[in-house]
Amino acid sequence: MKLRLAGQSDRMAKTIYVLNGPNLNLLGRREPKIYGRATLKDVEVLCRKTAAEHKLAVEFRQSNHEGQLVDWIQEAEAKKAAGIVLNPGGYTHTSVAIHDAIKAVSVPVIEVHVSNIHARESFRHHSYVSPVAKAMICGFGVIGYALAITGLAGTIGAKSKR
């Protein structure tokens, strides 16, 4: 039997994972003409605020290591996360392992990129993530994370507080 605190909801908030790949820890400093001045901490604040508007909780993480991202994708499935917002960074264009991890789970994944990867170098035009993602957002700067969370919330039927 679970005990409940006064005023606590019968249902726990659904959790989404916001996963960030290599070099995203350098947001705000790395190539600001492409990625802007917002830091990863700014992105986290934006994600938590947007998720809260849809009564969602956030697990916000960043790693420069491919295997860690794969582990977190699998963890999201094991912990019954409602969805994943994933900015795979450079692994977008190289990682069959991340592709396979997404394909192996039933959690909906929204791919997000700060820059428009299709307007950049030709090697960035191909994504191994897109074919297995529910949707992809790119080119809106860090606001793309909020758009991804809002889209994911609509996909999973999360109710807005508005």
Chimera marker file (.cmm) of the C-alpha trace (Angstrom):
<marker_set name="trace">
<marker id="1" x="0.000" y="0.000" z="0.000" r="1" g="1" b="0" radius="0.5"/>
<marker id="2" x="1.343" y="3.414" z="-0.967" r="1" g="1" b="0" radius="0.5"/>
<marker id="3" x="0.940" y="6.267" z="1.461" r="1" g="1" b="0" radius="0.5"/>
<marker id="4" x="0.041" y="9.626" z="0.078" r="1" g="1" b="0" radius="0.5"/>
<marker id="5" x="0.824" y="13.064" z="1.455" r="1" g="1" b="0" radius="0.5"/>
<marker id="6" x="-2.046" y="15.518" z="1.818" r="1" g="1" b="0" radius="0.5"/>
<marker id="7" x="-2.667" y="17.272" z="-1.485" r="1" g="1" b="0" radius="0.5"/>
<marker id="8" x="-0.567" y="14.758" z="-3.431" r="1" g="1" b="0" radius="0.5"/>
<marker id="9" x="-2.064" y="13.568" z="-6.695" r="1" g="1" b="0" radius="0.5"/>
<marker id="10" x="-3.244" y="9.980" z="-7.071" r="1" g="1" b="0" radius="0.5"/>
<marker id="11" x="-1.174" y="9.822" z="-10.228" r="1" g="1" b="0" radius="0.5"/>
<marker id="12" x="2.490" y="10.644" z="-10.416" r="1" g="1" b="0" radius="0.5"/>
<marker id="13" x="3.507" y="13.029" z="-13.183" r="1" g="1" b="0" radius="0.5"/>
<marker id="14" x="4.591" y="11.304" z="-16.362" r="1" g="1" b="0" radius="0.5"/>
<marker id="15" x="8.326" y="11.629" z="-16.909" r="1" g="1" b="0" radius="0.5"/>
<marker id="16" x="10.084" y="12.517" z="-20.119" r="1" g="1" b="0" radius="0.5"/>
<marker id="17" x="13.801" y="12.214" z="-20.691" r="1" g="1" b="0" radius="0.5"/>
<marker id="18" x="15.648" y="15.107" z="-22.333" r="1" g="1" b="0" radius="0.5"/>
<marker id="19" x="18.941" y="13.673" z="-23.547" r="1" g="1" b="0" radius="0.5"/>
<marker id="20" x="21.783" y="15.717" z="-24.990" r="1" g="1" b="0" radius="0.5"/>
<marker id="21" x="24.772" y="14.331" z="-26.868" r="1" g="1" b="0" radius="0.5"/>
<marker id="22" x="28.364" y="15.389" z="-27.382" r="1" g="1" b="0" radius="0.5"/>
<marker id="23" x="29.474" y="18.994" z="-27.093" r="1" g="1" b="0" radius="0.5"/>
<marker id="24" x="26.076" y="20.262" z="-25.961" r="1" g="1" b="0" radius="0.5"/>
<marker id="25" x="27.697" y="20.978" z="-22.599" r="1" g="1" b="0" radius="0.5"/>
<marker id="26" x="29.464" y="23.775" z="-24.517" r="1" g="1" b="0" radius="0.5"/>
<marker id="27" x="26.269" y="25.577" z="-25.552" r="1" g="1" b="0" radius="0.5"/>
<marker id="28" x="26.633" y="29.312" z="-25.088" r="1" g="1" b="0" radius="0.5"/>
<marker id="29" x="30.380" y="29.171" z="-25.806" r="1" g="1" b="0" radius="0.5"/>
<marker id="30" x="30.721" y="26.917" z="-28.851" r="1" g="1" b="0" radius="0.5"/>
<marker id="31" x="30.115" y="28.650" z="-32.187" r="1" g="1" b="0" radius="0.5"/>
<marker id="32" x="27.522" y="31.143" z="-30.897" r="1" g="1" b="0" radius="0.5"/>
<marker id="33" x="26.743" y="32.302" z="-34.456" r="1" g="1" b="0" radius="0.5"/>
<marker id="34" x="25.371" y="28.812" z="-35.115" r="1" g="1" b="0" radius="0.5"/>
<marker id="35" x="24.144" y="27.686" z="-31.679" r="1" g="1" b="0" radius="0.5"/>
<marker id="36" x="23.371" y="30.987" z="-29.940" r="1" g="1" b="0" radius="0.5"/>
<marker id="37" x="24.324" y="32.194" z="-26.480" r="1" g="1" b="0" radius="0.5"/>
<marker id="38" x="21.942" y="30.064" z="-24.378" r="1" g="1" b="0" radius="0.5"/>
<marker id="39" x="23.730" y="27.574" z="-22.131" r="1" g="1" b="0" radius="0.5"/>
<marker id="40" x="22.728" y="23.986" z="-21.456" r="1" g="1" b="0" radius="0.5"/>
<marker id="41" x="21.502" y="25.168" z="-18.035" r="1" g="1" b="0" radius="0.5"/>
<marker id="42" x="19.241" y="27.659" z="-19.856" r="1" g="1" b="0" radius="0.5"/>
<marker id="43" x="17.937" y="24.775" z="-21.976" r="1" g="1" b="0" radius="0.5"/>
<marker id="44" x="17.251" y="22.738" z="-18.848" r="1" g="1" b="0" radius="0.5"/>
<marker id="45" x="15.261" y="25.603" z="-17.287" r="1" g="1" b="0" radius="0.5"/>
<marker id="46" x="13.266" y="25.986" z="-20.514" r="1" g="1" b="0" radius="0.5"/>
<marker id="47" x="12.578" y="22.241" z="-20.686" r="1" g="1" b="0" radius="0.5"/>
<marker id="48" x="11.436" y="22.013" z="-17.072" r="1" g="1" b="0" radius="0.5"/>
<marker id="49" x="9.157" y="25.048" z="-17.473" r="1" g="1" b="0" radius="0.5"/>
<marker id="50" x="7.635" y="23.724" z="-20.705" r="1" g="1" b="0" radius="0.5"/>
<marker id="51" x="7.184" y="20.222" z="-19.291" r="1" g="1" b="0" radius="0.5"/>
<marker id="52" x="5.523" y="21.594" z="-16.153" r="1" g="1" b="0" radius="0.5"/>
<marker id="53" x="2.988" y="23.392" z="-18.363" r="1" g="1" b="0" radius="0.5"/>
<marker id="54" x="1.950" y="19.925" z="-19.555" r="1" g="1" b="0" radius="0.5"/>
<marker id="55" x="2.131" y="18.305" z="-16.102" r="1" g="1" b="0" radius="0.5"/>
<marker id="56" x="5.262" y="16.378" z="-17.062" r="1" g="1" b="0" radius="0.5"/>
<marker id="57" x="8.415" y="15.709" z="-15.055" r="1" g="1" b="0" radius="0.5"/>
<marker id="58" x="11.864" y="15.846" z="-16.688" r="1" g="1" b="0" radius="0.5"/>
<marker id="59" x="15.025" y="13.755" z="-16.441" r="1" g="1" b="0" radius="0.5"/>
<marker id="60" x="17.566" y="16.118" z="-18.051" r="1" g="1" b="0" radius="0.5"/>
<marker id="61" x="20.953" y="14.678" z="-18.990" r="1" g="1" b="0" radius="0.5"/>
<marker id="62" x="23.995" y="15.259" z="-21.195" r="1" g="1" b="0" radius="0.5"/>
<marker id="63" x="26.871" y="12.990" z="-22.161" r="1" g="1" b="0" radius="0.5"/>
<marker id="64" x="29.726" y="13.070" z="-24.620" r="1" g="1" b="0" radius="0.5"/>
<marker id="65" x="29.693" y="9.251" z="-24.695" r="1" g="1" b="0" radius="0.5"/>
<marker id="66" x="27.615" y="7.244" z="-27.158" r="1" g="1" b="0" radius="0.5"/>
<marker id="67" x="27.169" y="4.225" z="-24.878" r="1" g="1" b="0" radius="0.5"/>
<marker id="68" x="25.833" y="6.417" z="-22.075" r="1" g="1" b="0" radius="0.5"/>
<marker id="69" x="23.146" y="7.778" z="-24.399" r="1" g="1" b="0" radius="0.5"/>
<marker id="70" x="22.225" y="4.216" z="-25.403" r="1" g="1" b="0" radius="0.5"/>
<marker id="71" x="21.987" y="3.252" z="-21.716" r="1" g="1" b="0" radius="0.5"/>
<marker id="72" x="19.678" y="6.204" z="-21.000" r="1" g="1" b="0" radius="0.5"/>
<marker id="73" x="17.411" y="5.370" z="-23.938" r="1" g="1" b="0" radius="0.5"/>
<marker id="74" x="17.089" y="1.834" z="-22.583" r="1" g="1" b="0" radius="0.5"/>
<marker id="75" x="16.565" y="3.186" z="-19.050" r="1" g="1" b="0" radius="0.5"/>
<marker id="76" x="13.724" y="5.395" z="-20.305" r="1" g="1" b="0" radius="0.5"/>
<marker id="77" x="11.987" y="2.253" z="-21.567" r="1" g="1" b="0" radius="0.5"/>
<marker id="78" x="12.677" y="0.308" z="-18.354" r="1" g="1" b="0" radius="0.5"/>
<marker id="79" x="11.334" y="3.140" z="-16.188" r="1" g="1" b="0" radius="0.5"/>
<marker id="80" x="8.274" y="3.558" z="-18.431" r="1" g="1" b="0" radius="0.5"/>
<marker id="81" x="9.069" y="7.128" z="-19.434" r="1" g="1" b="0" radius="0.5"/>
<marker id="82" x="6.362" y="8.818" z="-21.465" r="1" g="1" b="0" radius="0.5"/>
<marker id="83" x="8.856" y="9.944" z="-24.093" r="1" g="1" b="0" radius="0.5"/>
<marker id="84" x="12.319" y="11.140" z="-24.995" r="1" g="1" b="0" radius="0.5"/>
<marker id="85" x="13.492" y="14.441" z="-26.452" r="1" g="1" b="0" radius="0.5"/>
<marker id="86" x="16.901" y="13.686" z="-27.937" r="1" g="1" b="0" radius="0.5"/>
<marker id="87" x="19.545" y="16.010" z="-29.304" r="1" g="1" b="0" radius="0.5"/>
<marker id="88" x="22.143" y="13.453" z="-30.384" r="1" g="1" b="0" radius="0.5"/>
<marker id="89" x="24.638" y="16.127" z="-31.448" r="1" g="1" b="0" radius="0.5"/>
<marker id="90" x="27.303" y="14.730" z="-33.779" r="1" g="1" b="0" radius="0.5"/>
<marker id="91" x="26.036" y="11.184" z="-33.196" r="1" g="1" b="0" radius="0.5"/>
<marker id="92" x="23.076" y="12.126" z="-35.397" r="1" g="1" b="0" radius="0.5"/>
<marker id="93" x="25.216" y="11.493" z="-38.449" r="1" g="1" b="0" radius="0.5"/>
<marker id="94" x="27.250" y="8.515" z="-37.254" r="1" g="1" b="0" radius="0.5"/>
<marker id="95" x="25.522" y="6.369" z="-34.652" r="1" g="1" b="0" radius="0.5"/>
<marker id="96" x="23.942" y="3.135" z="-35.737" r="1" g="1" b="0" radius="0.5"/>
<marker id="97" x="24.022" y="2.189" z="-32.020" r="1" g="1" b="0" radius="0.5"/>
<marker id="98" x="21.708" y="5.072" z="-31.069" r="1" g="1" b="0" radius="0.5"/>
<marker id="99" x="19.482" y="4.254" z="-34.066" r="1" g="1" b="0" radius="0.5"/>
<marker id="100" x="19.231" y="0.634" z="-32.898" r="1" g="1" b="0" radius="0.5"/>
<marker id="101" x="18.558" y="1.641" z="-29.274" r="1" g="1" b="0" radius="0.5"/>
<marker id="102" x="15.651" y="3.863" z="-30.328" r="1" g="1" b="0" radius="0.5"/>
<marker id="103" x="14.317" y="1.154" z="-32.630" r="1" g="1" b="0" radius="0.5"/>
<marker id="104" x="14.443" y="-1.364" z="-29.757" r="1" g="1" b="0" radius="0.5"/>
<marker id="105" x="12.240" y="0.674" z="-27.383" r="1" g="1" b="0" radius="0.5"/>
<marker id="106" x="8.578" y="1.629" z="-27.529" r="1" g="1" b="0" radius="0.5"/>
<marker id="107" x="9.134" y="5.099" z="-26.041" r="1" g="1" b="0" radius="0.5"/>
<marker id="108" x="8.374" y="7.867" z="-28.575" r="1" g="1" b="0" radius="0.5"/>
<marker id="109" x="11.469" y="9.900" z="-29.437" r="1" g="1" b="0" radius="0.5"/>
<marker id="110" x="11.504" y="13.463" z="-30.731" r="1" g="1" b="0" radius="0.5"/>
<marker id="111" x="14.805" y="14.399" z="-32.384" r="1" g="1" b="0" radius="0.5"/>
<marker id="112" x="15.806" y="18.018" z="-31.840" r="1" g="1" b="0" radius="0.5"/>
<marker id="113" x="18.658" y="20.156" z="-33.172" r="1" g="1" b="0" radius="0.5"/>
<marker id="114" x="19.490" y="23.751" z="-32.301" r="1" g="1" b="0" radius="0.5"/>
<marker id="115" x="20.736" y="24.516" z="-35.826" r="1" g="1" b="0" radius="0.5"/>
<marker id="116" x="19.162" y="23.589" z="-39.142" r="1" g="1" b="0" radius="0.5"/>
<marker id="117" x="21.264" y="20.535" z="-39.972" r="1" g="1" b="0" radius="0.5"/>
<marker id="118" x="19.944" y="20.591" z="-43.564" r="1" g="1" b="0" radius="0.5"/>
<marker id="119" x="21.352" y="24.079" z="-44.188" r="1" g="1" b="0" radius="0.5"/>
<marker id="120" x="24.850" y="23.149" z="-43.017" r="1" g="1" b="0" radius="0.5"/>
<marker id="121" x="27.676" y="20.954" z="-44.300" r="1" g="1" b="0" radius="0.5"/>
<marker id="122" x="26.488" y="18.075" z="-46.476" r="1" g="1" b="0" radius="0.5"/>
<marker id="123" x="27.668" y="15.415" z="-44.003" r="1" g="1" b="0" radius="0.5"/>
<marker id="124" x="25.147" y="16.833" z="-41.496" r="1" g="1" b="0" radius="0.5"/>
<marker id="125" x="22.195" y="16.314" z="-43.838" r="1" g="1" b="0" radius="0.5"/>
<marker id="126" x="21.853" y="12.608" z="-43.007" r="1" g="1" b="0" radius="0.5"/>
<marker id="127" x="20.414" y="11.502" z="-39.670" r="1" g="1" b="0" radius="0.5"/>
<marker id="128" x="20.519" y="7.939" z="-38.376" r="1" g="1" b="0" radius="0.5"/>
<marker id="129" x="17.981" y="9.032" z="-35.743" r="1" g="1" b="0" radius="0.5"/>
<marker id="130" x="15.243" y="10.482" z="-37.975" r="1" g="1" b="0" radius="0.5"/>
<marker id="131" x="14.063" y="7.161" z="-39.475" r="1" g="1" b="0" radius="0.5"/>
<marker id="132" x="13.309" y="5.780" z="-36.007" r="1" g="1" b="0" radius="0.5"/>
<marker id="133" x="12.110" y="9.003" z="-34.327" r="1" g="1" b="0" radius="0.5"/>
<marker id="134" x="8.455" y="10.028" z="-34.037" r="1" g="1" b="0" radius="0.5"/>
<marker id="135" x="9.355" y="13.522" z="-35.273" r="1" g="1" b="0" radius="0.5"/>
<marker id="136" x="12.252" y="15.922" z="-35.776" r="1" g="1" b="0" radius="0.5"/>
<marker id="137" x="12.627" y="19.644" z="-35.079" r="1" g="1" b="0" radius="0.5"/>
<marker id="138" x="15.626" y="21.678" z="-36.210" r="1" g="1" b="0" radius="0.5"/>
<marker id="139" x="16.701" y="25.235" z="-36.809" r="1" g="1" b="0" radius="0.5"/>
<marker id="140" x="14.670" y="27.064" z="-34.142" r="1" g="1" b="0" radius="0.5"/>
<marker id="141" x="17.556" y="27.471" z="-31.711" r="1" g="1" b="0" radius="0.5"/>
<marker id="142" x="16.991" y="26.265" z="-28.165" r="1" g="1" b="0" radius="0.5"/>
<marker id="143" x="13.266" y="27.034" z="-28.488" r="1" g="1" b="0" radius="0.5"/>
<marker id="144" x="13.197" y="23.789" z="-30.490" r="1" g="1" b="0" radius="0.5"/>
<marker id="145" x="13.367" y="21.909" z="-27.184" r="1" g="1" b="0" radius="0.5"/>
<marker id="146" x="10.142" y="23.577" z="-26.003" r="1" g="1" b="0" radius="0.5"/>
<marker id="147" x="8.521" y="22.790" z="-29.348" r="1" g="1" b="0" radius="0.5"/>
<marker id="148" x="9.643" y="19.162" z="-29.046" r="1" g="1" b="0" radius="0.5"/>
<marker id="149" x="8.234" y="18.855" z="-25.520" r="1" g="1" b="0" radius="0.5"/>
<marker id="150" x="4.945" y="20.435" z="-26.571" r="1" g="1" b="0" radius="0.5"/>
<marker id="151" x="4.714" y="18.101" z="-29.558" r="1" g="1" b="0" radius="0.5"/>
<marker id="152" x="5.562" y="15.103" z="-27.403" r="1" g="1" b="0" radius="0.5"/>
<marker id="153" x="2.954" y="16.154" z="-24.828" r="1" g="1" b="0" radius="0.5"/>
<marker id="154" x="0.334" y="16.253" z="-27.583" r="1" g="1" b="0" radius="0.5"/>
<marker id="155" x="1.433" y="12.856" z="-28.854" r="1" g="1" b="0" radius="0.5"/>
<marker id="156" x="1.143" y="11.203" z="-25.435" r="1" g="1" b="0" radius="0.5"/>
<marker id="157" x="-2.058" y="13.018" z="-24.510" r="1" g="1" b="0" radius="0.5"/>
<marker id="158" x="-0.628" y="15.068" z="-21.648" r="1" g="1" b="0" radius="0.5"/>
<marker id="159" x="-3.044" y="17.747" z="-20.452" r="1" g="1" b="0" radius="0.5"/>
<marker id="160" x="-1.936" y="21.363" z="-20.469" r="1" g="1" b="0" radius="0.5"/>
<marker id="161" x="-2.303" y="23.460" z="-17.326" r="1" g="1" b="0" radius="0.5"/>
<marker id="162" x="-3.628" y="26.314" z="-19.471" r="1" g="1" b="0" radius="0.5"/>
<link id1="1" id2="2" r="1" g="1" b="0" radius="0.2"/>
<link id1="2" id2="3" r="1" g="1" b="0" radius="0.2"/>
<link id1="3" id2="4" r="1" g="1" b="0" radius="0.2"/>
<link id1="4" id2="5" r="1" g="1" b="0" radius="0.2"/>
<link id1="5" id2="6" r="1" g="1" b="0" radius="0.2"/>
<link id1="6" id2="7" r="1" g="1" b="0" radius="0.2"/>
<link id1="7" id2="8" r="1" g="1" b="0" radius="0.2"/>
<link id1="8" id2="9" r="1" g="1" b="0" radius="0.2"/>
<link id1="9" id2="10" r="1" g="1" b="0" radius="0.2"/>
<link id1="10" id2="11" r="1" g="1" b="0" radius="0.2"/>
<link id1="11" id2="12" r="1" g="1" b="0" radius="0.2"/>
<link id1="12" id2="13" r="1" g="1" b="0" radius="0.2"/>
<link id1="13" id2="14" r="1" g="1" b="0" radius="0.2"/>
<link id1="14" id2="15" r="1" g="1" b="0" radius="0.2"/>
<link id1="15" id2="16" r="1" g="1" b="0" radius="0.2"/>
<link id1="16" id2="17" r="1" g="1" b="0" radius="0.2"/>
<link id1="17" id2="18" r="1" g="1" b="0" radius="0.2"/>
<link id1="18" id2="19" r="1" g="1" b="0" radius="0.2"/>
<link id1="19" id2="20" r="1" g="1" b="0" radius="0.2"/>
<link id1="20" id2="21" r="1" g="1" b="0" radius="0.2"/>
<link id1="21" id2="22" r="1" g="1" b="0" radius="0.2"/>
<link id1="22" id2="23" r="1" g="1" b="0" radius="0.2"/>
<link id1="23" id2="24" r="1" g="1" b="0" radius="0.2"/>
<link id1="24" id2="25" r="1" g="1" b="0" radius="0.2"/>
<link id1="25" id2="26" r="1" g="1" b="0" radius="0.2"/>
<link id1="26" id2="27" r="1" g="1" b="0" radius="0.2"/>
<link id1="27" id2="28" r="1" g="1" b="0" radius="0.2"/>
<link id1="28" id2="29" r="1" g="1" b="0" radius="0.2"/>
<link id1="29" id2="30" r="1" g="1" b="0" radius="0.2"/>
<link id1="30" id2="31" r="1" g="1" b="0" radius="0.2"/>
<link id1="31" id2="32" r="1" g="1" b="0" radius="0.2"/>
<link id1="32" id2="33" r="1" g="1" b="0" radius="0.2"/>
<link id1="33" id2="34" r="1" g="1" b="0" radius="0.2"/>
<link id1="34" id2="35" r="1" g="1" b="0" radius="0.2"/>
<link id1="35" id2="36" r="1" g="1" b="0" radius="0.2"/>
<link id1="36" id2="37" r="1" g="1" b="0" radius="0.2"/>
<link id1="37" id2="38" r="1" g="1" b="0" radius="0.2"/>
<link id1="38" id2="39" r="1" g="1" b="0" radius="0.2"/>
<link id1="39" id2="40" r="1" g="1" b="0" radius="0.2"/>
<link id1="40" id2="41" r="1" g="1" b="0" radius="0.2"/>
<link id1="41" id2="42" r="1" g="1" b="0" radius="0.2"/>
<link id1="42" id2="43" r="1" g="1" b="0" radius="0.2"/>
<link id1="43" id2="44" r="1" g="1" b="0" radius="0.2"/>
<link id1="44" id2="45" r="1" g="1" b="0" radius="0.2"/>
<link id1="45" id2="46" r="1" g="1" b="0" radius="0.2"/>
<link id1="46" id2="47" r="1" g="1" b="0" radius="0.2"/>
<link id1="47" id2="48" r="1" g="1" b="0" radius="0.2"/>
<link id1="48" id2="49" r="1" g="1" b="0" radius="0.2"/>
<link id1="49" id2="50" r="1" g="1" b="0" radius="0.2"/>
<link id1="50" id2="51" r="1" g="1" b="0" radius="0.2"/>
<link id1="51" id2="52" r="1" g="1" b="0" radius="0.2"/>
<link id1="52" id2="53" r="1" g="1" b="0" radius="0.2"/>
<link id1="53" id2="54" r="1" g="1" b="0" radius="0.2"/>
<link id1="54" id2="55" r="1" g="1" b="0" radius="0.2"/>
<link id1="55" id2="56" r="1" g="1" b="0" radius="0.2"/>
<link id1="56" id2="57" r="1" g="1" b="0" radius="0.2"/>
<link id1="57" id2="58" r="1" g="1" b="0" radius="0.2"/>
<link id1="58" id2="59" r="1" g="1" b="0" radius="0.2"/>
<link id1="59" id2="60" r="1" g="1" b="0" radius="0.2"/>
<link id1="60" id2="61" r="1" g="1" b="0" radius="0.2"/>
<link id1="61" id2="62" r="1" g="1" b="0" radius="0.2"/>
<link id1="62" id2="63" r="1" g="1" b="0" radius="0.2"/>
<link id1="63" id2="64" r="1" g="1" b="0" radius="0.2"/>
<link id1="64" id2="65" r="1" g="1" b="0" radius="0.2"/>
<link id1="65" id2="66" r="1" g="1" b="0" radius="0.2"/>
<link id1="66" id2="67" r="1" g="1" b="0" radius="0.2"/>
<link id1="67" id2="68" r="1" g="1" b="0" radius="0.2"/>
<link id1="68" id2="69" r="1" g="1" b="0" radius="0.2"/>
<link id1="69" id2="70" r="1" g="1" b="0" radius="0.2"/>
<link id1="70" id2="71" r="1" g="1" b="0" radius="0.2"/>
<link id1="71" id2="72" r="1" g="1" b="0" radius="0.2"/>
<link id1="72" id2="73" r="1" g="1" b="0" radius="0.2"/>
<link id1="73" id2="74" r="1" g="1" b="0" radius="0.2"/>
<link id1="74" id2="75" r="1" g="1" b="0" radius="0.2"/>
<link id1="75" id2="76" r="1" g="1" b="0" radius="0.2"/>
<link id1="76" id2="77" r="1" g="1" b="0" radius="0.2"/>
<link id1="77" id2="78" r="1" g="1" b="0" radius="0.2"/>
<link id1="78" id2="79" r="1" g="1" b="0" radius="0.2"/>
<link id1="79" id2="80" r="1" g="1" b="0" radius="0.2"/>
<link id1="80" id2="81" r="1" g="1" b="0" radius="0.2"/>
<link id1="81" id2="82" r="1" g="1" b="0" radius="0.2"/>
<link id1="82" id2="83" r="1" g="1" b="0" radius="0.2"/>
<link id1="83" id2="84" r="1" g="1" b="0" radius="0.2"/>
<link id1="84" id2="85" r="1" g="1" b="0" radius="0.2"/>
<link id1="85" id2="86" r="1" g="1" b="0" radius="0.2"/>
<link id1="86" id2="87" r="1" g="1" b="0" radius="0.2"/>
<link id1="87" id2="88" r="1" g="1" b="0" radius="0.2"/>
<link id1="88" id2="89" r="1" g="1" b="0" radius="0.2"/>
<link id1="89" id2="90" r="1" g="1" b="0" radius="0.2"/>
<link id1="90" id2="91" r="1" g="1" b="0" radius="0.2"/>
<link id1="91" id2="92" r="1" g="1" b="0" radius="0.2"/>
<link id1="92" id2="93" r="1" g="1" b="0" radius="0.2"/>
<link id1="93" id2="94" r="1" g="1" b="0" radius="0.2"/>
<link id1="94" id2="95" r="1" g="1" b="0" radius="0.2"/>
<link id1="95" id2="96" r="1" g="1" b="0" radius="0.2"/>
<link id1="96" id2="97" r="1" g="1" b="0" radius="0.2"/>
<link id1="97" id2="98" r="1" g="1" b="0" radius="0.2"/>
<link id1="98" id2="99" r="1" g="1" b="0" radius="0.2"/>
<link id1="99" id2="100" r="1" g="1" b="0" radius="0.2"/>
<link id1="100" id2="101" r="1" g="1" b="0" radius="0.2"/>
<link id1="101" id2="102" r="1" g="1" b="0" radius="0.2"/>
<link id1="102" id2="103" r="1" g="1" b="0" radius="0.2"/>
<link id1="103" id2="104" r="1" g="1" b="0" radius="0.2"/>
<link id1="104" id2="105" r="1" g="1" b="0" radius="0.2"/>
<link id1="105" id2="106" r="1" g="1" b="0" radius="0.2"/>
<link id1="106" id2="107" r="1" g="1" b="0" radius="0.2"/>
<link id1="107" id2="108" r="1" g="1" b="0" radius="0.2"/>
<link id1="108" id2="109" r="1" g="1" b="0" radius="0.2"/>
<link id1="109" id2="110" r="1" g="1" b="0" radius="0.2"/>
<link id1="110" id2="111" r="1" g="1" b="0" radius="0.2"/>
<link id1="111" id2="112" r="1" g="1" b="0" radius="0.2"/>
<link id1="112" id2="113" r="1" g="1" b="0" radius="0.2"/>
<link id1="113" id2="114" r="1" g="1" b="0" radius="0.2"/>
<link id1="114" id2="115" r="1" g="1" b="0" radius="0.2"/>
<link id1="115" id2="116" r="1" g="1" b="0" radius="0.2"/>
<link id1="116" id2="117" r="1" g="1" b="0" radius="0.2"/>
<link id1="117" id2="118" r="1" g="1" b="0" radius="0.2"/>
<link id1="118" id2="119" r="1" g="1" b="0" radius="0.2"/>
<link id1="119" id2="120" r="1" g="1" b="0" radius="0.2"/>
<link id1="120" id2="121" r="1" g="1" b="0" radius="0.2"/>
<link id1="121" id2="122" r="1" g="1" b="0" radius="0.2"/>
<link id1="122" id2="123" r="1" g="1" b="0" radius="0.2"/>
<link id1="123" id2="124" r="1" g="1" b="0" radius="0.2"/>
<link id1="124" id2="125" r="1" g="1" b="0" radius="0.2"/>
<link id1="125" id2="126" r="1" g="1" b="0" radius="0.2"/>
<link id1="126" id2="127" r="1" g="1" b="0" radius="0.2"/>
<link id1="127" id2="128" r="1" g="1" b="0" radius="0.2"/>
<link id1="128" id2="129" r="1" g="1" b="0" radius="0.2"/>
<link id1="129" id2="130" r="1" g="1" b="0" radius="0.2"/>
<link id1="130" id2="131" r="1" g="1" b="0" radius="0.2"/>
<link id1="131" id2="132" r="1" g="1" b="0" radius="0.2"/>
<link id1="132" id2="133" r="1" g="1" b="0" radius="0.2"/>
<link id1="133" id2="134" r="1" g="1" b="0" radius="0.2"/>
<link id1="134" id2="135" r="1" g="1" b="0" radius="0.2"/>
<link id1="135" id2="136" r="1" g="1" b="0" radius="0.2"/>
<link id1="136" id2="137" r="1" g="1" b="0" radius="0.2"/>
<link id1="137" id2="138" r="1" g="1" b="0" radius="0.2"/>
<link id1="138" id2="139" r="1" g="1" b="0" radius="0.2"/>
<link id1="139" id2="140" r="1" g="1" b="0" radius="0.2"/>
<link id1="140" id2="141" r="1" g="1" b="0" radius="0.2"/>
<link id1="141" id2="142" r="1" g="1" b="0" radius="0.2"/>
<link id1="142" id2="143" r="1" g="1" b="0" radius="0.2"/>
<link id1="143" id2="144" r="1" g="1" b="0" radius="0.2"/>
<link id1="144" id2="145" r="1" g="1" b="0" radius="0.2"/>
<link id1="145" id2="146" r="1" g="1" b="0" radius="0.2"/>
<link id1="146" id2="147" r="1" g="1" b="0" radius="0.2"/>
<link id1="147" id2="148" r="1" g="1" b="0" radius="0.2"/>
<link id1="148" id2="149" r="1" g="1" b="0" radius="0.2"/>
<link id1="149" id2="150" r="1" g="1" b="0" radius="0.2"/>
<link id1="150" id2="151" r="1" g="1" b="0" radius="0.2"/>
<link id1="151" id2="152" r="1" g="1" b="0" radius="0.2"/>
<link id1="152" id2="153" r="1" g="1" b="0" radius="0.2"/>
<link id1="153" id2="154" r="1" g="1" b="0" radius="0.2"/>
<link id1="154" id2="155" r="1" g="1" b="0" radius="0.2"/>
<link id1="155" id2="156" r="1" g="1" b="0" radius="0.2"/>
<link id1="156" id2="157" r="1" g="1" b="0" radius="0.2"/>
<link id1="157" id2="158" r="1" g="1" b="0" radius="0.2"/>
<link id1="158" id2="159" r="1" g="1" b="0" radius="0.2"/>
<link id1="159" id2="160" r="1" g="1" b="0" radius="0.2"/>
<link id1="160" id2="161" r="1" g="1" b="0" radius="0.2"/>
<link id1="161" id2="162" r="1" g="1" b="0" radius="0.2"/>
</marker_set>
